[in-house]
Amino acid sequence: MRRFALRGLATAAIVLLLVLDLFLPGTSLGRRGTEAVVRADAPGAVARVGERLPDLELQTLEGRPVRLSDLRGHRVLLTFERSVDW
């Protein structure tokens, strides 16, 4: 009996995740925008491989501004990732 209850719970969780996957992107919470909208968040921040990056100004997790020019001479790995604020 317990096995069937766990299987039912797992099935319900999978169905819920599938429903969220279908409907969440159409809501204001799930909309991330087009690539053009995302790129507009950081104007001038587009570069090609081998080109020098423009002098970006980003914020640390503590909210302090950091410019790319402040990091010249150091190895820097920038990772840009879109996310949804839950």
C-alpha positions as CSV (number, residue, x, y, z in Angstrom):
1,M,0.0,0.0,0.0
2,R,2.8,2.4,0.9
3,R,4.5,1.8,-2.5
4,F,1.4,2.9,-4.3
5,A,1.1,6.0,-2.2
6,L,4.7,7.0,-3.1
7,R,4.2,6.2,-6.7
8,G,1.0,8.4,-6.7
9,L,2.8,11.2,-5.0
10,A,5.7,11.0,-7.5
11,T,3.2,11.0,-10.4
12,A,1.4,14.0,-9.1
13,A,4.7,15.9,-8.7
14,I,5.7,15.2,-12.3
15,V,2.3,16.2,-13.6
16,L,2.5,19.5,-11.6
17,L,6.0,20.2,-13.0
18,L,4.7,19.6,-16.6
19,V,1.8,21.9,-16.0
20,L,4.1,24.6,-14.7
21,D,6.4,24.1,-17.6
22,L,3.5,24.7,-20.0
23,F,1.8,27.6,-18.3
24,L,4.5,29.5,-16.4
25,P,6.3,31.0,-19.5
26,G,3.0,32.8,-20.5
27,T,2.7,34.6,-17.1
28,S,4.4,37.8,-16.0
29,L,6.4,35.8,-13.5
30,G,7.8,33.5,-16.2
31,R,8.4,35.9,-19.0
32,R,12.1,36.6,-19.6
33,G,11.7,38.6,-22.8
34,T,13.3,38.4,-26.1
35,E,17.1,38.3,-26.6
36,A,16.9,42.0,-27.7
37,V,15.2,42.9,-24.3
38,V,17.9,41.0,-22.4
39,R,20.7,42.7,-24.3
40,A,19.2,46.1,-23.6
41,D,19.9,45.6,-19.9
42,A,23.6,46.0,-20.6
43,P,24.0,48.4,-23.5
44,G,27.3,48.3,-25.2
45,A,28.2,45.0,-23.6
46,V,28.5,43.1,-26.8
47,A,31.9,41.8,-27.9
48,R,33.2,39.1,-30.2
49,V,35.8,36.5,-29.4
50,G,39.2,38.1,-29.6
51,E,38.0,41.7,-29.2
52,R,38.6,43.8,-26.2
53,L,35.5,44.2,-24.0
54,P,34.0,47.7,-23.4
55,D,34.5,49.1,-20.0
56,L,31.5,47.5,-18.2
57,E,30.3,48.5,-14.8
58,L,28.7,45.7,-12.8
59,Q,27.6,45.4,-9.2
60,T,29.0,42.9,-6.7
61,L,26.7,40.9,-4.5
62,E,27.2,43.5,-1.8
63,G,26.0,46.2,-4.3
64,R,29.4,47.9,-4.8
65,P,30.2,48.9,-8.4
66,V,33.1,47.3,-10.2
67,R,34.4,48.4,-13.5
68,L,36.2,46.1,-15.9
69,S,39.1,48.6,-16.1
70,D,39.6,48.0,-12.3
71,L,40.4,44.4,-13.1
72,R,43.0,44.9,-15.9
73,G,45.9,42.6,-15.5
74,H,43.9,40.1,-13.6
75,R,42.2,37.0,-15.0
76,V,38.5,37.5,-15.1
77,L,35.7,35.1,-15.9
78,L,32.3,36.7,-16.5
79,T,29.2,34.5,-16.7
80,F,26.0,36.1,-17.7
81,E,22.9,34.1,-16.9
82,R,19.2,35.0,-17.2
83,S,17.1,34.1,-14.3
84,V,13.6,34.5,-13.0
85,D,13.2,36.2,-9.6
86,W,11.0,33.8,-7.7
